[in-house]
Amino acid sequence: MLDDTTDRTPLRERFCQVRDETEALAAPLSAEDQTIQSMPDASPTKWHRAHTTWFFETFLLKPLLPGYEQFHPDFAYIFNSYYVAAGPRHPRPNRGLLSRPGVTDVAAYRAHVDAAMQRLLDTDRADVATLVRTGLHHEQQHQELLITDIKHAFFQSPLFPAYAPEPPAHAALPSAPPGWLDVPAGLHQVGVGAGTAMPDFHFDNEGPTHTTFLPGCRLADRSVSNGEYRAFIRDGGYTRPELWLSDGWAACQHGNWDAPGYWLHHGGEWQTYTLHGLRPVRDDEPVTHVSFYEAAAYAEWAGHRLPTEFEWEVAARLHPSTPAPSGNRLHPAPLHPGIRQDVWEWTGSAYLPYPGYRAEPGALGEYNGKFMVNQMVLRGRSCATAAGHDRPSYRNFFPAASRWQFSGIRLAADV
């Protein structure tokens, strides 16, 4: 919280930095690129830019800045996402049908709200800092979605356009089989702050800290590679129902899956669409764009299983250099155009509230709590994840059939 003696300069600089990062990520995209919506689960780039702005306008400026003038009366309807308590919303699947407001209007909206936020940061409101940090971390999540969503949109084009230039080199996984990281049996503290200092910010779904019992297990010291996953494909992995969960087999059949998302079979070899364009699959990169169902089927085929989210978290604390993937992040795009295939990793855990969890009151309480059903937890980070969103307690979550995220596999074994 801010108080009368708090230096507001770091928070002000952080606000400008995150807002500028969003604009940098959108800069390579044309107005047409920023309007397209390729599926109901994705959103146009200009919508991400405007929604993150709506967040600051709705939860900070309107209630906390005296005399604030709303930019446009209809933007609250267009750019609300799922906050029922904040008012009615435009249907999510129809976001790509809105040619207006255009990217110029969205830029003006961002500038209007940013100027007002500077005035708010000059006030002595004690509740501003926490809300600003929440808004910034929320915007960083949408930066990642901006990247994954535009990749899905570009993949629909027969031109397979590149978002960024190919980097001169890529991080290779070892060709040798993975090693194993031991997690001893016993009681372990899990959740934000467990075994480490409390971070400056965390989401409410990362706590409360609590104790859980883990049987002894081992986690692989790296993600599954494309080369290893190819062996699963060659062995009929997509044609063997005994490897699949029942709902997963139905999803596989319905989607006609025969390889990870973005893989195409051209000229007798597998190619993959990346944010650099179409290129051959590299066996020494982590397999990515696989669903939870594919991850579980691969683990069954390999004679192992997926780790629980708590096994993953404890292993990350006991072995701090792993199991988080290695490589460079995307941010900020102008300074590092290389996009590596680092991946979120599916766990075998359903996304559920921790013991003692209570959602925050009001509309912000809808941020996490309302999604704690029909989702599976991923841990780690991806190549598109913002810095600071890869702490051991961070919980990502998606439906089990989702494949457009940078999602991969790490194996676990009982001992």
C-alpha positions in Angstrom: 0.0 0.0 0.0 1.1 3.6 -0.6 1.3 6.0 2.3 2.4 9.6 2.8 6.1 8.6 2.9 6.1 6.1 0.0 8.2 7.0 -3.1 5.8 6.7 -6.0 8.4 7.0 -8.7 9.1 3.2 -9.0 5.4 2.4 -9.4 5.0 5.2 -12.0 8.0 4.0 -14.0 6.7 0.4 -13.8 3.3 1.5 -15.1 4.8 3.3 -18.1 7.1 0.3 -18.8 4.3 -2.3 -18.9 2.0 -0.1 -20.9 4.8 0.6 -23.4 5.6 -3.2 -23.7 2.0 -3.8 -24.8 2.3 -1.2 -27.5 5.7 -2.7 -28.6 4.2 -6.1 -29.0 1.4 -4.7 -31.1 3.7 -2.5 -33.2 4.6 -5.2 -35.9 0.8 -5.7 -36.6 -1.3 -3.8 -39.1 -4.8 -2.5 -38.4 -6.2 -5.6 -40.2 -4.0 -7.9 -38.1 -5.2 -6.3 -34.9 -8.9 -6.7 -35.8 -8.9 -10.4 -36.7 -10.3 -13.1 -34.2 -9.5 -16.6 -35.4 -11.6 -18.5 -32.8 -13.9 -17.8 -29.9 -11.2 -18.4 -27.3 -8.9 -15.8 -28.9 -9.2 -12.1 -29.0 -8.1 -9.4 -31.4 -4.9 -7.5 -30.6 -6.8 -4.2 -30.4 -9.2 -5.7 -27.9 -6.4 -6.8 -25.6 -5.0 -3.2 -25.8 -8.4 -1.7 -25.0 -9.4 -4.3 -22.4 -6.3 -3.7 -20.3 -7.0 0.0 -20.5 -10.7 -0.6 -19.5 -9.3 -2.4 -16.4 -7.5 0.7 -15.1 -10.4 3.0 -16.1 -13.0 0.8 -14.3 -11.2 -0.3 -11.2 -9.1 2.7 -10.5 -10.0 5.9 -12.3 -13.8 5.9 -12.1 -13.9 5.1 -8.4 -10.7 6.8 -7.2 -9.9 9.9 -9.3 -12.3 12.8 -8.6 -13.5 14.5 -11.8 -12.4 11.7 -14.1 -14.2 11.9 -17.4 -14.9 8.5 -19.1 -13.4 8.3 -22.5 -16.4 6.8 -24.3 -19.7 5.6 -22.7 -19.9 2.4 -24.9 -16.3 1.2 -24.2 -17.3 -0.3 -20.9 -19.7 -2.7 -22.7 -17.3 -3.5 -25.6 -14.2 -4.1 -23.5 -15.4 -5.8 -20.4 -14.4 -9.4 -20.5 -16.1 -11.6 -17.9 -16.7 -9.3 -14.9 -20.4 -9.7 -14.4 -20.4 -7.4 -11.4 -19.0 -4.6 -13.6 -21.9 -4.7 -16.0 -23.1 -6.2 -19.3 -20.6 -7.3 -21.9 -20.3 -7.7 -25.7 -20.3 -11.5 -26.6 -16.8 -12.9 -26.5 -17.0 -14.8 -29.8 -18.0 -11.6 -31.7 -15.0 -9.4 -30.7 -13.5 -9.9 -34.2 -16.7 -8.5 -35.8 -16.0 -5.0 -34.5 -14.2 -3.0 -37.1 -14.9 0.0 -34.9 -13.5 1.4 -32.7 -10.3 1.1 -34.8 -6.7 1.0 -33.7 -6.5 4.8 -33.8 -9.4 5.1 -31.4 -7.8 2.4 -29.1 -4.5 4.3 -29.1 -6.4 7.5 -28.1 -8.2 5.6 -25.4 -4.9 4.3 -24.0 -3.4 7.8 -24.0 -6.4 9.3 -22.3 -6.4 6.6 -19.5 -2.6 6.8 -19.1 -2.7 10.5 -18.6 -5.4 10.2 -16.0 -3.4 7.4 -14.3 -0.5 9.8 -13.9 -2.7 12.2 -12.0 -4.0 9.3 -9.8 -0.5 8.3 -9.0 0.1 11.8 -7.7 -2.7 11.4 -5.1 -2.4 10.2 -1.6 -4.8 7.3 -2.0 -3.5 4.4 0.2 -5.3 1.8 -1.9 -3.8 2.8 -5.3 -0.6 0.8 -5.3 -2.2 -2.6 -4.8 -4.7 -2.0 -7.5 -2.1 -0.6 -9.9 0.1 -3.7 -9.4 -2.9 -6.0 -10.1 -3.7 -4.1 -13.2 -0.1 -4.3 -14.5 0.2 -8.0 -13.8 -3.2 -8.4 -15.5 -1.9 -6.5 -18.5 1.2 -8.7 -18.7 -1.1 -11.8 -18.8 -2.8 -10.2 -21.8 0.6 -9.5 -23.4 1.1 -13.2 -23.5 -2.4 -13.8 -24.8 -1.8 -11.2 -27.5 1.2 -13.3 -28.8 -0.6 -16.7 -28.6 -3.7 -15.2 -30.2 -2.0 -13.6 -33.1 0.0 -16.8 -33.8 -3.3 -18.7 -34.1 -4.7 -16.0 -36.4 -1.6 -15.9 -38.6 -1.7 -19.8 -38.9 -5.1 -19.5 -40.6 -3.4 -17.7 -43.5 -2.0 -19.8 -46.4 0.9 -17.2 -46.5 2.0 -18.3 -43.0 3.2 -14.7 -42.2 6.0 -14.1 -39.7 5.5 -12.0 -36.6 9.2 -11.5 -35.9 12.5 -12.4 -37.6 14.1 -15.8 -37.0 16.8 -15.5 -34.3 20.3 -16.5 -35.3 20.4 -19.5 -33.0 18.0 -21.5 -30.8 18.4 -23.2 -27.4 18.7 -27.0 -28.0 17.6 -29.7 -25.5 20.2 -32.4 -24.8 20.0 -35.4 -27.1 20.6 -37.8 -24.2 17.6 -39.1 -22.2 16.5 -36.7 -19.4 17.8 -37.1 -15.9 15.6 -37.2 -12.9 15.1 -34.7 -10.0 14.2 -36.3 -6.6 11.3 -35.1 -4.5 11.4 -36.8 -1.1 8.3 -38.2 0.5 6.8 -36.2 3.4 4.9 -33.1 4.3 5.7 -30.1 2.2 4.6 -26.5 2.3 3.1 -25.3 -1.0 1.6 -22.0 -2.2 3.0 -18.5 -2.4 5.7 -17.8 0.2 6.3 -21.4 1.0 10.0 -21.8 1.7 10.8 -18.4 0.1 10.2 -14.7 0.8 6.8 -13.4 -0.1 6.9 -11.8 -3.6 6.0 -8.2 -4.1 2.9 -9.3 -5.9 1.0 -12.6 -6.3 -2.5 -13.6 -7.5 -5.0 -14.7 -5.0 -5.2 -18.3 -6.4 -1.5 -18.9 -5.4 -2.5 -19.1 -1.7 -3.0 -19.6 1.1 0.2 -21.4 1.9 -0.7 -24.9 3.2 0.8 -28.3 3.9 0.4 -31.3 1.6 1.8 -34.8 1.8 3.7 -36.0 -1.2 4.8 -39.6 -1.8 8.4 -39.9 -3.0 8.7 -39.2 -6.8 11.0 -38.0 -9.5 10.6 -35.4 -12.2 12.4 -35.3 -15.5 15.0 -32.5 -15.5 13.8 -31.2 -18.9 10.7 -31.0 -21.1 9.9 -33.7 -23.6 11.5 -32.9 -27.0 10.0 -32.9 -30.5 12.3 -35.8 -31.3 10.9 -37.9 -28.4 7.4 -36.9 -29.3 7.9 -38.0 -32.9 8.6 -41.5 -31.6 5.2 -41.5 -30.0 3.7 -40.5 -33.4 5.6 -43.1 -35.3 4.4 -45.8 -32.8 0.8 -45.0 -33.6 0.2 -42.8 -30.5 -2.7 -41.0 -32.2 -4.3 -44.3 -33.3 -4.1 -46.2 -30.0 -7.2 -45.5 -27.8 -5.7 -47.6 -24.9 -3.2 -44.7 -24.3 -5.8 -42.0 -24.0 -8.3 -40.8 -21.4 -11.8 -41.4 -22.7 -12.6 -37.7 -23.1 -9.2 -37.2 -24.7 -9.7 -39.9 -27.2 -13.1 -38.3 -28.2 -11.3 -34.9 -28.6 -8.5 -36.5 -30.6 -11.1 -38.1 -33.0 -13.2 -35.0 -33.2 -10.3 -32.8 -34.0 -8.6 -35.3 -36.3 -5.4 -34.9 -34.3 -2.3 -36.7 -35.7 0.4 -34.3 -34.4 0.8 -31.3 -32.1 -0.9 -28.0 -33.0 0.8 -26.0 -35.8 2.5 -29.1 -37.2 1.9 -29.8 -41.0 3.1 -32.7 -43.1 4.7 -31.3 -46.2 6.9 -33.1 -48.7 7.3 -36.1 -46.6 8.5 -34.2 -43.5 6.9 -32.4 -40.6 6.9 -28.7 -40.6 5.7 -26.3 -37.9 4.3 -22.9 -38.0 6.2 -20.5 -35.6 6.1 -16.8 -35.0 8.9 -16.6 -37.5 6.9 -18.4 -40.2 6.8 -22.0 -41.4 9.9 -24.2 -40.9 10.9 -27.8 -40.3 10.3 -29.3 -36.9 13.5 -29.3 -34.9 13.9 -32.5 -32.8 16.0 -30.7 -30.2 13.3 -28.2 -29.2 10.6 -28.9 -26.5 7.4 -30.2 -28.0 4.7 -27.5 -27.7 1.1 -26.8 -28.5 -0.1 -30.1 -27.1 -3.2 -30.5 -25.1 -3.5 -32.0 -21.6 -5.0 -35.1 -23.3 -1.9 -35.5 -25.6 0.4 -34.9 -22.7 -1.3 -37.6 -20.6 -1.3 -40.0 -23.6 2.4 -39.5 -24.2 3.1 -40.1 -20.5 1.1 -43.3 -20.6 3.0 -44.4 -23.7 6.4 -43.6 -22.1 5.5 -45.6 -19.0 5.4 -42.6 -16.7 2.8 -39.9 -15.7 2.4 -36.2 -15.4 3.5 -34.6 -12.2 0.9 -33.0 -9.9 1.1 -29.3 -9.5 2.5 -29.7 -6.0 5.2 -32.1 -7.1 6.2 -29.6 -9.8 6.2 -26.7 -7.3 8.3 -28.6 -4.7 10.7 -29.8 -7.3 11.1 -26.2 -8.6 12.0 -25.0 -5.0 14.4 -28.0 -4.3 16.1 -27.7 -7.7 15.9 -23.9 -8.5 17.6 -24.2 -11.9 15.0 -26.7 -13.0 12.3 -27.6 -13.8 11.7 -24.2 -15.3 12.6 -24.3 -19.0 15.7 -22.4 -20.1 15.8 -19.7 -22.8 15.0 -16.1 -23.5 11.6 -14.5 -23.1 9.9 -12.6 -25.7 9.7 -9.3 -23.7 10.4 -6.6 -24.8 9.9 -7.4 -28.5 12.0 -4.6 -30.0 15.0 -5.6 -27.8 14.8 -9.3 -28.3 13.1 -10.4 -31.5 13.9 -14.1 -30.9 11.1 -16.3 -29.8 12.1 -19.6 -28.4 10.0 -22.7 -27.9 10.0 -22.6 -24.1 6.7 -24.1 -22.8 4.2 -24.2 -20.0 4.0 -27.8 -18.7 0.8 -29.6 -18.0 0.3 -31.2 -14.6 -2.1 -33.9 -13.6 -3.9 -31.5 -11.3 -7.3 -30.0 -11.7 -7.5 -26.3 -11.1 -9.1 -26.1 -7.7 -9.0 -23.6 -4.8 -6.5 -24.2 -2.1 -7.7 -24.9 1.5 -8.9 -21.7 3.0 -9.1 -19.8 -0.3 -11.6 -16.9 -0.4 -12.2 -14.8 -3.4 -11.9 -11.1 -3.0 -15.1 -9.1 -2.6 -16.6 -7.3 -5.6 -15.9 -7.6 -9.3 -12.2 -8.3 -8.8 -13.2 -11.5 -7.0 -14.2 -12.9 -10.3 -10.6 -12.8 -11.6 -9.7 -16.3 -10.6 -12.3 -17.9 -8.3 -15.0 -18.3 -11.0 -12.7 -20.4 -13.2 -11.9 -23.1 -10.7 -13.7 -25.8 -12.5 -13.1 -27.8 -15.8 -9.5 -26.6 -16.1 -6.1 -28.3 -15.7 -3.1 -26.6 -14.1 0.1 -25.8 -16.0 3.3 -24.7 -14.3 6.5 -22.9 -15.4 6.4 -20.3 -18.2 6.6 -20.1 -21.9 8.6 -18.1 -24.4 5.8 -15.5 -24.4 5.5 -15.1 -20.6 6.4 -11.8 -19.0 9.2 -11.6 -16.5 8.1 -12.2 -12.9 5.3 -14.6 -13.9 7.4 -17.7 -13.5 7.6 -18.0 -9.7 7.2 -21.5 -8.3 3.7 -20.8 -7.0 2.3 -19.3 -10.2 -0.7 -21.3 -11.5 -1.7 -21.2 -15.1 -4.8 -23.0 -16.2 -6.6 -24.0 -19.4 -9.3 -26.5 -20.5 -7.8 -30.0 -21.1 -8.3 -29.9 -24.9 -6.6 -26.5 -25.4 -3.6 -26.5 -27.8 -3.0 -22.9 -28.9 -1.0 -22.0 -25.8 2.8 -22.8 -25.7 2.1 -25.9 -23.7 4.3 -28.9 -23.3 5.2 -32.0 -21.2 7.4 -32.9 -18.3 7.3 -36.5 -17.1 7.1 -37.8 -13.5 7.8 -41.2 -12.0 6.9 -42.9 -8.7 9.6 -44.3 -6.5 
